[in-house]
Every structure is written in C-alpha cells, then in structure tokens.
C-alpha cells in the first residue's frame, strides 16, 4: 500500500539508514523509480534528503527505524520547515501496545516533530487498509513548502516479501497549479501611497520562477531592492544593504518582504519600525522589523509578479549602490574567500556553511566578485551547523550538477557522518576554512568580555579535518598560504571523486581583516 501511494509523486530521491523495524518500508520502497542511498547516521541521512529536495525542486524523503533513530531527523525537519522545503520523514514504530513497556528502541514518537511540520500521517495497525491509505494520501498532499512526518507502526514478522507493485501509474497527490492554492492578493492601501518603498527578496528557490525580470521592473518603477546571493539574483540587480548602510539609507516608508531568510542583521535593526508587508506560502510569516501591518499568503513568485505589475510607477528608476572595499592583503579568511570566489566559474552550485562563510559570501557578492550563473545555497532556515556537508552531498547526488561547499572546520567535524554512505559519494568539492575555532564569536564583544571566548564560545583548537575527511571517503589536500593554494586548487578541482581542500588561516589576522574590510 505504501509503495503504491508513493508512486504518485516524482521524487528527487530517498535515503535510508540501517535498522530492523524499518525493513518492510525499505522492501516496499526499493522499486520506486527514484535514486536511493543508505547512510549510517540518521541525522546525515535526513540532511541528504533535504539537499536532494533543495537542488531539484522535487520532494525527497528519508526513512529510518524506530526510537532514537527517529529523533535524529529533527535538525533536518526544523531546517526544512523554516526553509520551506518539501521533505518527508518516514519513521518506523513499534505497535502502540509496546510503547512504555520496556521494549528496545521504543519511544513516544508520534508527535516528536509536531511544532515544525506542515502535515503528518499516523498509521494505525488496528484500522483497515483503506483507512491507512487515506492517511498516507492526505499526508503526501500536504508535502509542499515544508516537511511532513509519516509514522508507521510495524508488527513482526518484519521481513515477509512485499508483493510486486501494481501496474500503471496514478495521478500525483500534489496540486498541480500553485496559484489556486491561495486567495487573490491586493496591494495594501498604505503601500500604494508609499513614495520610498523597499523590497527585501530573501532566500529563493531556483524552481519558484525567474525573479530577475520582475526585479528589473520594480527597479524601473523606483523601488529599492535588497537581496543577498541566496536570492539567486545577480549582484548588479540589487543592494547588499548590510554593506551599504553607511552610504546613507533613504527615508523609507514601506518594506515588502518575500522569500526565505535574509541574513543582514544590522539592516534588520536599521529598518525597525518601518511599515511592513510580509508575504509567504504559509506561517510563520516573520515580523523582521517589529512593524508588520499586513500579512498575506501566496506563492513567492505569484506575489512578486503581482507586486511588479500593480506597484505604482514612482517616476524615477533606482540603481544599486556599492560600498567599495580594498583587496585584503596577506593570508587570512578574507583573502581565502576572495580567492575562492574568483576561481568558481558559471554553472556551478555553491553551498555555503553557516556562521562566517555565508557572511563572506554576502560581502563578496556585494563586491560583484562572483561569476554570473552560479546558484547559491545555504541552510539559513535555522542557520545551524548541523548537516551542512550532508545537505551539499545530497544536493549533488540528486541534481548531478557540479557542486562546491565552502564551510568551516567545526561544521565539517560536526557533520562527520555525512560521507558514511553505502554507495560511492558524489564528487563534491569541499573547501574547509580552518581558522582554529568559531571565528564569528571573535566578531562580537560579549564572548571576548566574558573571558571564556576560546574555551566555551569559539572552541579554539589545533585540529585538522584530515582524518575525518579520509574516514568519510574524501581525498584530502591542504594549503597554508597563497602559493600552496594555487598549487593545490587545480588538483582539487580535477579530482574525479569527492575531495576536501583544507585552508589553514590565522584567527586573529582573519578577525582584523574582517573588521577592517572597508579600510576602517
């Protein structure tokens, strides 16, 4: 029954982790016409599936055994919820009568993800096949703009053969046209009368639609546009507002936000109190500036299309400004990220780690240093360091696009189960910038003033990722200066398998370069 219901969707792929209670699920899914992978670590497996969905625009799912295995899906579920990604997690379970009765790997798992789901299905062994089929259909129909949990109790025996799939195909359970899912939009009256409006375009899926022509139209009408590389826009079409604030922020009287996360922390603070219309496909619709006047539900592309068509022409066009920065000297994080940005050509997918890497990406994108035609991705839904390598691996595995991940050494070490896969890894290129700890905590004064910066906040260390990389199946190279980087880069990029290039930098020189990036 499960397999036949699952054939109604075009899956990016599915990922399983070893276990016994999930055996009937694995046997049922093995004939799906979708790639599948086995990952030892459930936390990594769920992030692989997340990456597959992100990179293809198709839903993906992860399946695991019962008990604590299911709990390990939680970080990816939370990320999918806030990044609005179609991720399904299928957890095997013990029959209800065995829960809390001393059975191994049995926990109260029916509601473990409830606060971060857009839908769920709880199968019941005491109900009919038709009843359970309806539960599965309803759960899969919810699989849009967020994660869904399907919990499946299993009674022994677990390894009976699964009958062959029925011939023929059924219609997809997902609605085909996104425009019909939401009520029609109208511009609020206070926005129509605005004279200095700003559009904030957040993280954008390449599969939502081409936003560039609509952005150009709004700029022609006089709208200011703020975005970052995760918007999938070219940098010359928008303002990287975080770095241009000191050039002077116009006296804005309205802000519209569409899309996902927007990293710019200082810009959010500067816009506090400005009248705000937030639009998205579902809750939560974030109050970024503490001043929401209107909330509306719509597909992001539909919302942008309406705004471009209906916004009044203000009589003058807008063009982005630039706050120029001199090229950093020496060998530190800024120089390393600048070199990487200038080496990556059009056509690549570029995944960014959280904390400092995504902020270097924003800065260098605002300096127009990336080639056009690069797709930028990052786990900015929750913005944690969980599963960053796993997400990039899953993305390349499903999309088959050339892919690079730029991440920190703590993130890479933390996701040490990413490469523990049963089958060969995709040829992901991972640049690990090793600045001996959590560099971002050196950028703010609180941790330093506490006297616990190195130990409790930054986790200062002298470790390398070499052993972890090789244990996971990556080839390994390193560089500690510009000459070594230039020698290692061609070998790293031409490697036919998954490869890690670890770049060692000085944390104090890196802090100084970041804080003085505009010559201050």
Order of alpha helices (4+ residues) and beta strands (2+ residues): alpha-beta-alpha-beta-alpha-beta-alpha-alpha-beta-beta-alpha-beta-alpha-beta-alpha-beta-alpha-beta-alpha-beta-beta-alpha-alpha-beta-alpha-beta-alpha-beta-alpha-beta-alpha-alpha-beta-alpha-beta-alpha
